Each structure stands twice: as structure tokens, then as C-alpha cells.
Amino acid sequence: MATPVSLLDLAIVPEGHSPGDALHRAVRTAQLAEDLGFHRFWMAEHHNMPGVASAATSVALAHVGAHTSTIRIGAGGIMLPNHAPLMVAEQFGTLAALHPDRVDLGLGRAPGTDPLTIRALRRSPESAQTFPRDVMELLGYLDGGDGLPVRAWPGDGSRVPVWLLGSSLFSAQLAAHLGLPFAFASHFAPMQLHGALQAYHEGFQPSRFLDAPHVMVAMNVYAADTEAEARRLFTSVQLQFLRLRTGRPGKLQPPSEQPIDPAQLQAAGVSAALARSAVGTVEQVREQVGAFLDETRADELIVTSMMFREEDQRRSLTLLAEALGTLTTTEAVS
């Protein structure tokens, strides 16, 4: 049975475009993903980043949900230290009320931003320390019940599926302890991938959510009609990461017409961060994605591709669907 494939989209803002442009493009991308048979369309919370338009993640997802009909929509993820669990339950309970049986809630432990922005959010840098307790509180709101002193309206009893996201052992171990599905951010932080997956599988405790472990892994995919074109398109994300790692975040730049100096990418940690990337033709992407899934034995794959031109991103997603054959949504956590 084919592995279910999903799409992570941050509503990336290319140079010369507005956040509104990016959000409308995200809707069109979600519609294409739905047509191609992708299982989930996730967006992520980031703050103080001019190149990302999905900061108000639940609002953006409501817009996407209103313009799609079958694809699951969700957060990959909501940075729980930035929020009161009750408010997250209300927001995603609202999404579930608007789009029944289509909503996922992925939770991250990192704030997803810098210390100055944490203070602007009126949160403490120590907020991440209460993450396990906050997850349990949030699960309680979503489960609902008359015995709770405070209930989430809407959200109470919605049982929105909750995932834990991570790039280290901590969230893997917590997901295993709570019996929740786990997604690893191997598209930008692959260093502890195998350790986290091992910890999750070895520590998993069956729960009311899952009988057995369920893992999703992430990968950057840049497919084009030629390998040279795919590698050219890939330079946009390399430049984006290079600027971010050197303290110069901004909007997504056009692809470089020349390959970026490998020594520069390695020195800034970009090569290591983007090591889990499939770049090339249909045949090359099929081989690279297949090898990654064989290596990780993951239950699901989620892909992302920051591309400057919308038409290039659409072509890449179409080629990915061709590379993997008929995408399926069976045997996935709903």
C-alpha cells in the first residue's frame, strides 16, 4: 500500500509579493494538492519573519478549508508555548465545527521565533518547560466532559486529532508516553531523526488515540523536467536558509543562476539542515523519496517546497504525484 503523502505550506512570501498574495497562493496550492490526492495540507506558526504569511495559522487554515472540500487541513504546527491551551482548543474546535472530520492539530514545543518576539507575545522563555502539562490540558479540553471546571466552546468534545512535532528526542518521548502520533521535522533539522524515531517506537504506550506507533517524516522536494532545473530551483531555499542562519531573514529570493558555494552552505549549517531533500527529475525524486521512506519506515510523508514562482511549485507537486504513482489516503491517522 502506498505511503500517504501530505504537504506543508508556510505561505511563503516571494520578493516583490505581499502576504495577501502568498495566502491566496496557498489556497490554490491546497486545491492542487487536493486534486492530486495529497492527504493533508498543513501550515505552521512562525513570527517576526517577513517571508512567512502563516503566523495566524488557524485563521489561514479557515480560509484554506473554505476553498477545499476533502483534503485534511491542519497545523504543523502550533507552537504551544505561545498560547493558552484553552485558546488553542477554541480555535481548532472552531475549525472542526466549520470543517468536520478534516482538521489536525500538530503541536510544537519551540516558540518558533526569537527572544524579543517571545516577549512581544507576552510569553516567557520558560514557557516551553510546561509543555507536557499544557498538552494534557489541551487534550482535556478537546475531549470535553461535564466534570471540567472550564470548557472550550467550541472545541469541547471535538476530539481533534493531536500530533506532537519535534526535531529532538523530547517530543518523541512525550508522544510515545501519551500514545500520540509523532511527526519529525527532518526537512530542516534532520540530525536526531533516527534517535527520535527509535525512542518513539521503543517507548510507545497504546492509548485511546492510537493502538500502535504512527510516524510522519518531512522532506524537501524539488522536482522539475531536468535535474539542472530542479537544482536551480533548490537554490531559493538554500538562499533563504543562508540568510536566516546569518541573521538576515527576508522574503524568498529568486533562484540563483549559479550554484551556491558549497563551502558557504556548509559553514552556515545549511547543507546539514537541508540534507533530507529530494531534488531532480521524476525518476530521481522517486528514487530519493523511496530510499528515505525505506530508511525511516515511516507511516506517512509530508513534503515542503519553497519555490519563488507558483508555476514551478505546481509543476513540482504534479511531478511528485507522478513519481509516487496514485497518492493514497488509506492507512493514515485520520
Backbone torsions as a table, in degrees:
resi	resn	phi	psi	omega
1	MET	NA	132.7	-178.0
2	ALA	-64.0	147.9	178.1
3	THR	-75.4	128.6	176.6
4	PRO	-59.8	138.4	-177.4
5	VAL	-121.8	134.7	-179.2
6	SER	-126.7	175.3	-176.0
7	LEU	-129.3	130.8	172.1
8	LEU	-103.2	123.9	-177.4
9	ASP	-130.1	123.8	-179.0
10	LEU	-96.2	11.1	-173.4
11	ALA	50.9	56.7	-178.7
12	ILE	-64.1	136.6	-178.3
13	VAL	-100.6	109.0	177.1
14	PRO	-72.6	154.9	175.3
15	GLU	-55.0	133.7	-179.1
16	GLY	89.2	0.4	-179.2
17	HIS	-122.0	164.9	-177.6
18	SER	-105.2	164.7	172.8
19	PRO	-56.7	-36.4	176.9
20	GLY	-61.6	-43.0	176.0
21	ASP	-56.6	-45.2	-176.8
22	ALA	-65.2	-40.0	-179.4
23	LEU	-69.6	-38.4	176.1
24	HIS	-67.7	-36.6	175.9
25	ARG	-64.0	-39.1	178.3
26	ALA	-59.2	-39.4	177.5
27	VAL	-62.2	-46.2	179.6
28	ARG	-63.7	-36.0	177.9
29	THR	-66.6	-41.4	177.6
30	ALA	-62.8	-39.8	178.1
31	GLN	-63.6	-40.7	176.9
32	LEU	-65.0	-45.1	178.8
33	ALA	-58.8	-40.6	176.9
34	GLU	-61.7	-45.9	-179.9
35	ASP	-63.2	-33.9	-177.6
36	LEU	-82.0	-9.2	177.7
37	GLY	94.3	15.9	174.4
38	PHE	-64.8	150.6	-173.6
39	HIS	-85.4	-44.8	-176.1
40	ARG	-130.3	151.6	170.4
41	PHE	-125.8	109.4	-176.7
42	TRP	-110.6	149.9	173.6
43	MET	-126.2	163.2	-172.4
44	ALA	-132.8	151.4	-179.4
45	GLU	-88.8	118.1	171.6
46	HIS	-136.9	145.6	-178.0
47	HIS	-124.0	154.8	176.8
48	ASN	58.2	35.1	178.1
49	MET	-125.8	108.5	-176.0
50	PRO	-64.9	-16.8	179.8
51	GLY	-93.0	4.4	-178.4
52	VAL	-125.5	126.1	-176.0
53	ALA	-106.6	10.2	-175.2
54	SER	-103.5	25.7	-178.1
55	ALA	-58.5	-45.0	176.8
56	ALA	-87.2	73.7	-165.1
57	THR	-60.8	-45.2	-177.5
58	SER	-65.5	-33.8	177.5
59	VAL	-66.4	-45.8	179.1
60	ALA	-62.1	-40.3	-179.9
61	LEU	-66.9	-34.3	176.9
62	ALA	-61.8	-39.4	179.1
63	HIS	-67.2	-43.2	177.9
64	VAL	-63.0	-44.4	-178.8
65	GLY	-61.9	-33.2	-179.8
66	ALA	-70.8	-17.5	-177.1
67	HIS	-113.9	11.9	172.8
68	THR	-132.1	172.7	-175.5
69	SER	-134.5	-27.7	-174.6
70	THR	-123.0	-31.8	-176.6
71	ILE	-66.3	140.8	176.1
72	ARG	-71.8	143.7	178.7
73	ILE	-120.3	146.6	-178.5
74	GLY	-174.0	-179.4	-177.0
75	ALA	-103.6	131.3	175.9
76	GLY	-133.2	57.3	9.2
77	GLY	-150.1	-171.6	167.9
78	ILE	-87.2	128.6	-179.8
79	MET	-85.8	95.3	-169.3
80	LEU	-58.7	-32.4	177.3
81	PRO	-60.0	-17.8	179.8
82	ASN	-84.1	-4.6	-167.9
83	HIS	-138.4	155.6	165.9
84	ALA	-76.7	131.8	-179.7
85	PRO	-53.3	-35.6	179.1
86	LEU	-60.0	-42.6	-178.2
87	MET	-67.8	-36.3	176.5
88	VAL	-64.6	-42.1	177.7
89	ALA	-61.7	-40.5	178.9
90	GLU	-66.2	-43.5	-178.3
91	GLN	-63.9	-47.9	-177.6
92	PHE	-79.5	-22.6	168.7
93	GLY	-66.7	-36.1	175.1
94	THR	-64.5	-45.4	177.7
95	LEU	-59.3	-42.6	-179.5
96	ALA	-66.0	-33.4	176.9
97	ALA	-68.3	-36.1	179.7
98	LEU	-77.3	-35.2	-173.9
99	HIS	-132.5	73.9	-173.0
100	PRO	-58.7	140.7	174.8
101	ASP	60.2	26.8	179.8
102	ARG	-129.2	-1.1	-167.1
103	VAL	-107.9	133.8	173.6
104	ASP	-116.9	153.4	176.9
105	LEU	-130.4	102.5	174.4
106	GLY	-93.6	135.5	-174.9
107	LEU	-117.6	133.1	175.4
108	GLY	-112.5	152.7	-178.9
109	ARG	-92.8	-22.4	179.4
110	ALA	-78.4	155.0	178.5
111	PRO	-73.9	-18.1	178.9
112	GLY	72.2	25.0	-178.5
113	THR	-164.6	-169.2	-176.3
114	ASP	-98.8	166.0	-176.8
115	PRO	-58.2	-38.4	178.8
116	LEU	-62.1	-41.2	-179.6
117	THR	-70.7	-32.7	175.1
118	ILE	-57.9	-43.2	178.6
119	ARG	-67.1	-37.3	177.8
120	ALA	-64.7	-28.1	176.1
121	LEU	-79.2	-1.5	-178.1
122	ARG	63.6	34.4	177.3
123	ARG	-115.1	162.7	178.4
124	SER	-100.6	144.5	174.3
125	PRO	-57.9	-20.4	179.5
126	GLU	-84.6	0.2	-176.6
127	SER	-59.4	-31.7	-178.7
128	ALA	-63.2	-21.6	-177.5
129	GLN	-68.1	-22.4	179.7
130	THR	-96.9	13.4	-175.3
131	PHE	-54.5	-50.4	-179.7
132	PRO	-57.1	-43.9	179.3
133	ARG	-64.4	-40.0	-179.7
134	ASP	-66.7	-37.7	176.7
135	VAL	-61.3	-45.1	179.8
136	MET	-62.8	-40.7	178.3
137	GLU	-63.0	-43.2	179.9
138	LEU	-63.8	-43.6	177.7
139	LEU	-59.7	-36.7	178.1
140	GLY	-64.0	-42.3	177.9
141	TYR	-62.7	-40.7	-178.1
142	LEU	-72.7	-31.6	175.3
143	ASP	-69.3	-40.6	179.4
144	GLY	76.4	-177.4	179.1
145	GLY	136.1	151.2	-174.7
146	ASP	-69.7	-18.7	-175.6
147	GLY	-81.4	-5.2	-177.8
148	LEU	-80.9	135.0	178.3
149	PRO	-69.7	-28.6	176.8
150	VAL	-129.2	136.3	-179.1
151	ARG	-127.7	149.1	-178.0
152	ALA	-89.1	116.7	176.7
153	TRP	-121.4	114.8	-8.6
154	PRO	-77.9	170.8	-178.2
155	GLY	128.3	-34.6	-178.7
156	ASP	-58.4	119.7	178.6
157	GLY	77.8	4.8	-177.4
158	SER	-73.4	-26.1	179.6
159	ARG	50.7	43.0	174.1
160	VAL	-56.4	128.6	179.8
161	PRO	-60.4	128.5	-178.6
162	VAL	-108.3	131.3	173.3
163	TRP	-112.3	149.4	166.7
164	LEU	-102.4	135.4	-179.9
165	LEU	-110.3	151.9	178.8
166	GLY	-171.1	167.0	175.1
167	SER	-131.6	19.7	-179.1
168	SER	-149.6	-174.5	-177.8
169	LEU	-74.8	-26.4	-170.9
170	PHE	-58.4	-56.6	-176.4
171	SER	-68.5	-30.0	176.0
172	ALA	-62.6	-44.6	179.6
173	GLN	-67.3	-39.2	179.1
174	LEU	-67.7	-42.8	177.6
175	ALA	-60.0	-40.7	178.5
176	ALA	-64.2	-43.8	-178.8
177	HIS	-62.9	-39.1	-177.3
178	LEU	-88.0	-8.3	-178.3
179	GLY	69.6	39.9	-179.5
180	LEU	-108.1	155.9	172.7
181	PRO	-67.0	152.3	-173.0
182	PHE	-129.4	134.9	176.5
183	ALA	-121.9	130.7	-177.8
184	PHE	-105.4	134.2	-174.4
185	ALA	-84.0	57.6	-177.4
186	SER	-72.5	-7.1	179.1
187	HIS	-76.5	-16.3	177.4
188	PHE	-139.0	-8.9	-179.2
189	ALA	-147.3	69.3	-171.3
190	PRO	-85.3	0.5	-167.9
191	MET	-60.0	-39.0	-177.2
192	GLN	-104.0	22.7	-175.7
193	LEU	-53.6	-57.1	-173.1
194	HIS	-68.9	-36.8	177.0
195	GLY	-62.9	-40.5	179.8
196	ALA	-67.4	-42.9	-180.0
197	LEU	-65.0	-39.4	178.1
198	GLN	-64.5	-44.8	179.6
199	ALA	-61.6	-39.5	-179.6
200	TYR	-65.2	-49.1	-177.5
201	HIS	-65.9	-41.9	-176.7
202	GLU	-71.6	-31.2	-176.1
203	GLY	-97.4	0.2	-171.8
204	PHE	-62.9	133.5	176.0
205	GLN	-118.0	119.4	178.9
206	PRO	-53.5	145.7	-175.1
207	SER	-144.0	-177.9	174.9
208	ARG	-68.4	-13.6	179.6
209	PHE	-88.6	-42.1	-175.2
210	LEU	-143.8	144.3	173.2
211	ASP	-88.2	-25.2	-175.0
212	ALA	-144.4	160.3	-179.7
213	PRO	-58.2	148.4	177.2
214	HIS	-142.8	118.2	-172.2
215	VAL	-120.2	137.9	169.6
216	MET	-118.1	136.4	175.7
217	VAL	-118.1	154.2	-174.9
218	ALA	-113.3	148.2	-177.7
219	MET	-150.4	141.5	171.3
220	ASN	-80.5	135.2	178.6
221	VAL	-129.4	125.6	178.0
222	TYR	-130.2	96.0	-178.7
223	ALA	-107.2	142.6	178.4
224	ALA	-151.7	176.1	-177.4
225	ASP	-71.7	-22.8	175.5
226	THR	-132.4	155.6	177.6
227	GLU	-63.9	-39.1	-179.4
228	ALA	-61.5	-41.1	179.7
229	GLU	-68.1	-40.5	178.6
230	ALA	-61.7	-42.1	179.7
231	ARG	-68.2	-34.1	175.7
232	ARG	-64.4	-45.3	179.3
233	LEU	-63.2	-33.4	-178.9
234	PHE	-65.9	-22.2	-179.0
235	THR	-65.1	-24.0	178.2
236	SER	-61.6	-45.8	-179.7
237	VAL	-73.0	-32.4	175.3
238	GLN	-62.4	-43.8	177.9
239	LEU	-64.7	-39.6	179.9
240	GLN	-61.8	-45.1	179.5
241	PHE	-68.5	-37.3	179.4
242	LEU	-62.4	-43.8	178.3
243	ARG	-66.1	-40.1	179.5
244	LEU	-65.0	-43.0	-177.9
245	ARG	-70.4	-20.4	179.7
246	THR	-105.9	18.2	173.4
247	GLY	75.4	25.8	-179.2
248	ARG	-129.1	57.5	-179.1
249	PRO	-64.9	149.6	-180.0
250	GLY	-168.9	-167.1	178.4
251	LYS	-73.1	158.9	-178.1
252	LEU	-67.1	130.7	-177.7
253	GLN	-92.0	157.6	174.8
254	PRO	-62.0	158.6	176.8
255	PRO	-60.1	148.5	175.9
256	SER	-80.0	139.3	178.8
257	GLU	-79.4	-9.0	176.9
258	GLN	-123.7	144.1	176.0
259	PRO	-57.6	144.4	179.6
260	ILE	-80.5	140.4	-177.8
261	ASP	-53.7	116.8	-179.0
262	PRO	-58.6	-34.9	179.8
263	ALA	-63.9	-38.0	178.3
264	GLN	-66.0	-42.5	179.3
265	LEU	-65.3	-39.6	-179.5
266	GLN	-69.0	-42.3	-178.1
267	ALA	-62.7	-34.5	-179.1
268	ALA	-88.1	0.5	179.8
269	GLY	79.4	9.5	-177.1
270	VAL	-71.5	-41.5	-178.9
271	SER	-60.0	-42.6	178.9
272	ALA	-67.4	-41.1	-178.2
273	ALA	-63.8	-36.3	-175.1
274	LEU	-102.9	22.0	-176.2
275	ALA	-63.0	-30.1	-178.7
276	ARG	-93.0	72.9	-178.5
277	SER	-133.6	136.4	173.7
278	ALA	-103.5	118.1	-174.9
279	VAL	-133.2	122.0	177.6
280	GLY	152.9	-157.1	179.7
281	THR	-79.8	177.6	177.4
282	VAL	-53.1	-48.6	-177.4
283	GLU	-64.4	-41.5	-179.4
284	GLN	-68.0	-41.4	178.7
285	VAL	-65.5	-40.9	177.9
286	ARG	-58.7	-44.3	-179.1
287	GLU	-67.5	-43.8	-177.1
288	GLN	-68.9	-43.5	178.3
289	VAL	-66.0	-43.2	179.1
290	GLY	-60.3	-41.2	179.0
291	ALA	-64.6	-39.0	179.6
292	PHE	-65.2	-42.5	179.4
293	LEU	-68.8	-37.6	176.3
294	ASP	-64.2	-39.2	-178.7
295	GLU	-66.8	-42.5	-174.3
296	THR	-92.7	-20.2	-175.7
297	ARG	54.7	38.0	-177.3
298	ALA	-73.5	153.3	178.1
299	ASP	-83.3	-27.7	179.4
300	GLU	-143.4	158.8	175.6
301	LEU	-124.4	136.3	171.0
302	ILE	-122.1	132.5	-175.6
303	VAL	-115.2	156.6	175.3
304	THR	-141.7	151.4	178.8
305	SER	-154.8	107.6	175.7
306	MET	-83.4	106.6	-179.7
307	MET	-122.8	138.9	-175.5
308	PHE	-65.0	-46.6	-178.5
309	ARG	-98.5	133.5	-179.6
310	GLU	-59.9	-40.0	-177.5
311	GLU	-63.9	-31.5	177.2
312	ASP	-70.7	-39.3	177.9
313	GLN	-65.2	-42.3	179.2
314	ARG	-63.6	-40.6	178.0
315	ARG	-64.5	-41.2	-180.0
316	SER	-62.8	-44.1	179.4
317	LEU	-64.9	-38.5	178.4
318	THR	-65.2	-41.8	177.8
319	LEU	-66.9	-36.0	176.6
320	LEU	-62.2	-45.1	177.4
321	ALA	-59.5	-39.5	177.0
322	GLU	-65.9	-41.5	-178.3
323	ALA	-62.3	-37.5	-175.1
324	LEU	-95.9	2.1	-178.2
325	GLY	76.5	-156.0	-179.7
326	THR	-71.0	114.8	178.4
327	LEU	-67.6	141.7	-176.9
328	THR	-123.3	154.4	175.8
329	THR	-112.5	8.9	-178.5
330	THR	-78.0	157.9	177.3
331	GLU	59.1	27.3	175.3
332	ALA	-109.8	154.0	173.8
333	VAL	-67.7	124.4	-177.0
334	SER	-74.1	NA	NA
